[in-house]
Amino acid sequence: MRPQEVRGLWLGFIGVAVFAMTLPMTRLAVGTPEAPLMSGVFLALGRAVVATALSAAFLLVSRAPLPRRGDWLALAITSAGVVFGFPLLTSVAMRHVEAVHASVIVGVLPLATAAVGAALHRQRPSVAFWACAALGSALVVGFALLRSGGTALHTADLLLLAGMACAAVGYGYGARLSQRMRAEHVICWALLIALPITLPLALLTRPQAALPASAWWAFGYVGVFSMWLGFFAWYRGLALGGTVRVSQVQLVQPFLSMLFAVPLLGESIDAVTLGFALAVIATVFIGRKMPVHPRATPEPA
């Protein structure tokens, strides 16, 4: 493995360690149905506003050039995935599920990110790769059905699955942009172009009642680390090591999220949850070893 790829893996791990705190912190900020705190909409959009203020200052200090004309669409897609889609969907869902439960759903993210990366970089995953992806997704759905009584997926589970899809798309496009822009600038511009929407909606949904300090500390974490600094390491890692390879570092994210949820929220990990998490991670571990071939390009006539 080349030194550049090793560096990419380490940076990817740092990003994943930062992101692993996101679900527990989100739960801490939004509360439970019995004791609600911030609304999921305010948490998602408010954290983006905080990160945008930091981004604007960073872009000025680093004298960032304007993105090229051809990069704006990719930035808009990145923003839709990681500024709007993932934060909104997961923040709304986390009031209704424990962070340990949600951590199992996160298990599909590595394969989803790898699949998006393969498509964007014109690679052709093997049938075995897709088989592992399907099996991992089936395990996650099976876990969610088991927890909901086996009749239908809970709305919160559907929101979490949709959030994972949004994150995978945002990660893939952000990683591709990081190959021709500074990785730090990618998330900054993605946040800045979203400000005309995030700022007014955050002001409209801001809390009207006093909240405990723990909720505001959690809000600060997801605003500064989950929505901003974590992406500095993550996008740089994906660009250096390759999206398909580095995305698999997310294997450790469900375990880290569970470990953080226990002391932060007082949650517990039962044998069924741990078993499903291990099974999902095993499918991703096997899937990453399956061949991913370059897509054939037709020879010129």
N, C-alpha and C positions, 0 to 999 in steps of 0.2 A: 504494500500500500504506500502510495506516495506521501511525502510529508504534508503536502497541501490537503490531502484527504484526511490525514490524521488530525490536522488542525481543525478541519471542518467538523469532524466528529466531536471533538472536545467542545467547540463552540456550540454545536447543536445540543450537546448535553447540558451546557450552562443554560441555554434557552429553555430546554424542557424542564429543568429544575425550577426555573422561575415560573413557568406556566403551570407546573404541578400544584402550586399554591392557589391558582385562580379559582377553582371550584369551591374549595373550603372557604376562601375569603368571600366569595360571592354569597355562599350560604350564610356566612356571618353577617353580611351587610343587608341581605333581603329578609332574613328571619324565616319564620315558619308560618303556616296558615293560622296557627293558634296565636302566634306573637309576631305579626308582620312588622317589618321595619321599612327600609327603603323600597320603592317600587323597582321592579326589574328594569323598566324602561329608563328611569332616572339613572340607575347604576350604570347601565350600558352606555348611555349617551353622555352622562356626566363624566365618566372616566375618560371618554374620548375627548371631551373639552379640556380636561386637565392635561392629557397627553399632547393635545394640539398646542396649548400654550408653551409647553416645553419644546415641542417640535419647531415652532416658529422661531424661538430664541436660538435653538441649535442651528437651524438653517441659516440664520443671519450670521452667527458667529463663525460657522464653517464656510461661509460664502458659497453656499450651494448654488450651482447653476440651475436654471429652469429645466425641467424635463424636456426631452425632445418631443416633437409633435407626435411621433409614432408611439410614444410611451404613455400618453394620457389615457388611452383606453385600458391598457393593462393596469395602470394605477387605479382607475375607476373600478375595475373588477376586483383588484386587491382590496380596495376600500370596502366594497360591498360585502366581501367575505369576512374580513377580520375587524373592520370598524363597526359594521352594522350587523351582519348575519350572525356570526358566532356570539358576540357579546349579548345581543338582544335575546336570542333564542335560549341561551344557557342561563342568563340572568332571570328570565321569566320562569324557566323550568326549575331552577334551584330552590325556589321557595317550597316546592312540593315534593322534592326527593332529597334524601340525604346525600352528602358528598361521597360517601363510600359507594353507594348505589351508582351515582353518576360516573364514578371512576371506572366502573366496568364498561359503561357505554363508550368511554374515551378509548377503549381498546381497539376500536375499528379505525381510529385516526391514522396510525402508521401506514396501513395498507391503502387507505383512501388517499393519503398524501402521495404515496409512491405511485398510485395509479394515475393521479393528475399529473405528476411530474413526468411519468413515462409518455403520456399523451402530448404534453407540451414540448418535450424534447425529442419527439418522433422516435420513441422506442416501442418495441412490440413485446409486451409481457407474454410469457408462455401460458399454455392452458393450465399447467400446474399452479402458476402464480394466481390466476383467476380462481382456481378451485379453492386455494387457501383463503383468498379474499372472501369468497362466498361462504365458506365454512365459518370463518371468524365472524362475519356479519350474522349468520344464522345463530351462532352461539349467543351473541349480544341480544338478538331479538328473543331467543328462547329464555334468556335470563330475565328480560323485561316482562315477558309473558308470565313467567313463573311468579315474579314478585307482584304482578297485578291480578293474580288469581287464575291465570290461564285462559281468560276469555278474550281480552283485547289489550293492545298496548295502551298504557297510560298516556294521556296527552303530554305529560312532561317527558316521557321517554321519546315520543315522536319529535318533540322540540329539540331534545338533546341530539338525536340522530341527525336532524336537519342542521343543527349547529356544527356537527362534525363535518358534514359535507361542505358547509360554507367555509370552515377553517381550512379544509384540504385545498379548495380552490384558491383561497387567499394566499395560502402558503406557496402553492405552485407558481402562481403568477408573480408573487413577490420575489421568489427565488430566481425566476427568470430575469426580472428587472435588476436584481442584485448582481447579475453578471456584467451589466454595462453601466450601473449606477452604484454609488456607495450604498452598502446595505442599510446604513443608518438613515440615509436620505429617503429610501423607499417608504418606510413606515411613516416618516415625517410628512412626505407629500400626500400619502394616502389619507392621513388624518386631516391635513390642511384642506384638501378639496371637499372633505365631508363637513367642515365647520358650518357652512350656511344651513345645514339641516340639524346637526347635533346640538349647536348652541341654543337656538330657540326652543327646541323640544326639551332639552335639559332644564331650561328655565321654567317651562310650563309644568314639568313633572317633579320639580324639586320638593323635598319633604316640607310639610307644613307644621309638623310637630317636632318636639325635641327628640333626639335619638341618642342612644348610649355611645360613649366614646369608641367602643369596640367596633361599631358599625362604620364610623368615620375612619378609623384606622384601616379597616378592610377596604373601604372605598379608596383611600389613599394608595394602598398597595396595588389594587387592580389598575388604578390610573397611571401610576408611575412605573411600575414593574411589568405587570401583565400586558398593558396596552402600549408600552413604549420601550423601556430598556431591554426587556426580554427579546424583542424583535431585533435589536441590534446584533445580538449574538446569533439568534436563530437564522435570520436571512443570510448573514455572512457565512454561517456554517453550511447552509444549503447550497450557497453559491460555490464554496470552496470544495466541498466533498461530494456534491451531486445530490439532487433532490431524492432520487430513488434510494440511495445508500443512507444518507443522513436521516431521512425520515424515520428509519427504523430505530433510531435512538429513542423515539417516543414510546418504545416498548416499556421503558421504566416509568413512564408518566402515571399510569394507573396505580402502581405500587406507591410511588411518592405521594400522590394525592391522598391515598388511603392513610398512609402514615401521618400526613399532616392533619387529616380530619380527626384523628383520634384525640390528640391533645387540644386542638383548637375548638372542636365542637362537642367533645365528649362522646363521639360515636364509637361503635364497636364493629369489628370485622368478624362475621360468622363464617363457618366452613363452606357454605354454599357460595357465598360471594367470592371468597378467596379461590375456590375451585373453578368457578367460571372465569375469573380474571386470569388464572394460570392457563386455562384452556385457550382463551382468546389470544394470549401472548404467545402460546406455543404455535398457533396457526400462523401468526405474523412472523415468528422466528423461522419457521419452515418456509414460509412464502418468500422471505428475503433471499433465500438460497436458490430459489427457482430462477431459471435464466430469463433475462430481459434483453431481447435482441434489438439492434438498430433497425428501424423500419426501412425496407428497401425503397430506393428511389428509382424511378424509371429512367433508363438511359435516353439521352437525346436522340431524336430521329436523325 
